[in-house]
Each structure stands twice: as C-alpha cells, then as structure tokens.
Amino acid sequence: MNNPARILVVDDNETNRDILMTRLEKHGYELLQAADGEEALLSVRKHLPDLLLLDVEMPKLDGFEVCRRLKNDPSLPFIPIVLCTARAASQDVVTGLDAGADEYLTKPIDQAALVARVRSMLRVKALHDQVQAQATDLANWNQTLEQRVNEQVTELDRMNRLKNFLSPQIARLVVSSGDTKLLESHRRDITAVFCDLRGFTAFAERAEPEDIIAVLQEYYRCLGEQIDRFDGTLQHFAGDGLLIIFNDPIPCSDPAQRAVRMAVEMRARMAALAEKWRRLGHELGFGIGIASGHATWAMSATKAASTIRRPEPW
C-alpha cells in the first residue's frame, strides 16, 4: 500500500495554517507545518515533502525567497510549490512564477480550488518521479549493457590471443571459465586418436589447388562433426593430420570407449567420402589409430608430452 502524500503547510499565521490543514486532513494526507521561511527550509530538507503550500508575506524569509532557494538546490528532488497569498496583483503572480512556484492561490482560499490544486500538483509530482525512476533505470541498463559489451570484447580478445597457442575447444574453455589452472602442467590418463589421409602427399603434388581445398574441406567437416559429437578435443591439426585427445583438458567418462566409438563412426563416414573421391579420380585412403596412457601437459610446449606409444594405423 502506498504511503499518503506528505504536504508541508507554511504560514506565519497559525489560524491560516489550521484552516489549510483542517481542509486537507480529511483527504488522508500526511500534514506538516512551519511558521516562517527559515523553518520551512529546514523542514523541507529534513522531511522531503511531496508538496509545499507556501505563504508569501512572512518574517525572516518571504515566500518568493524560499521558493528560489528550494528550486536552486540541486540536492533536493522535484517538489511542487503552491504559493498561497492575499497578493493577487499580476506582478506578484509573475514574481512568484519566476521564483519557481508551480501554482498560485489567492486568499481567502476556496476549499474546492485548494483540493483541486493539491491533487493536480501531486499528480505532477508522481509523474515526475516516475520519469526520474525510468531515467535512472535506463541509465543503469545502459551502464550494464556497456559493461557486458566491454566484457564480450575482452573475451573475444582473449579468445583470439589464446587461439594462437591452443585448440579452439581449449581456448573457449579457458575464456568461459576464467580459470587458467587447467593449462598448468599436469598428468592425466588420456586416450589419443591420430588421423590422416593416405596418399595425400602424392595427391597434393599433382592435383589442382581447388581440388585440394575441396577435399580438405569435406575431410575436416566430416571429422569435425564426430569430434564434437563424442566430446573430443582437437589438440592439433596440420594438413591432413589430426590429433584428438579425450579426457584432457576437458574430463570425460570412458575416454577409451568414446575414442573407439568415434573412430568406428569416422571410418564409416570416410569410406563413403573415399568412394566419392575415387569417382573423381582421387586415390585417397583414411588412416586412424588409437592409443591410451598417461600424458603430461606442458603449457610451454603447448602440447602434451606423452608416454603413450604411437599406434599402428587401422
């Protein structure tokens, strides 16, 4: 439930204050009062009312000066001010509005006019506060968006730098986790899969560049799909040779079984590709081998120094 609007009534005449407060209290407002301009300034800064009903002719500080000081204080939020005075001359109205007043009521104040002005000014206050809140939310959202863009730019920069030394899967893992400990030297039981195209060197020496590129694109696409499917890590590739690692740096269950299943799937897919290439006059075979054992990752060498024995090809 919203708190009632807080209204500060300022008048050096106690009877005038009582009349205004009596007319407004039945509408459920929270009412405060001040007896002069200086007291009004102190009360505004202490209580931050939603509306100020301000007399003009007062000792110490008149209503015009109070209005000027409040409107020129950047530390205060927007507070509507209604001047309530017997000075009804047009010049007085102009002076009051120039001082920053938002409305002007002349004494004796009509009760209906008073209530209508109060409601009108409180609506203005509510709309102004809503706009300010939305502007703050927008500024915060823009700041958050800017921060996210900067973080993404930084992430892309880190990814590009890491790709100079690491495979794409490892680079993505380092960037997403923000943890470089996985790149520290460590020892782990892994399974490695070695792949190459048999007859590729002779093929590359006599084939047109466009044919070589087309063959490699199909070859990488075929093997890449299986590497992703079985959660392997492409540790190194050069030309037609690929080295895929299971269980490092990304841990996985049953690395040897995954490697075998992937190899079987690769062999079946590559058989179809080899047949297609043969019809085009390209005599290319597919070699694949698997080995398991303990390996030590050495970041300085950017590759695993392994104790496993290189297998014979299938």
PyMOL commands that set and color helices and strands:
alter all, ss='L'
color gray80, all
select helices_A, chain A and resi 14-25+37-47+63-71+90-98+111-163+168-177+181-183+200-206+209-229+255-279+299-301
alter helices_A, ss='H'
color red, helices_A
select strands_A, chain A and resi 6-10+30-34+51-55+81-85+103-106+186-198+233-238+241-246+285-298+303-306
alter strands_A, ss='S'
color yellow, strands_A
deselect
rebuild
show_as cartoon
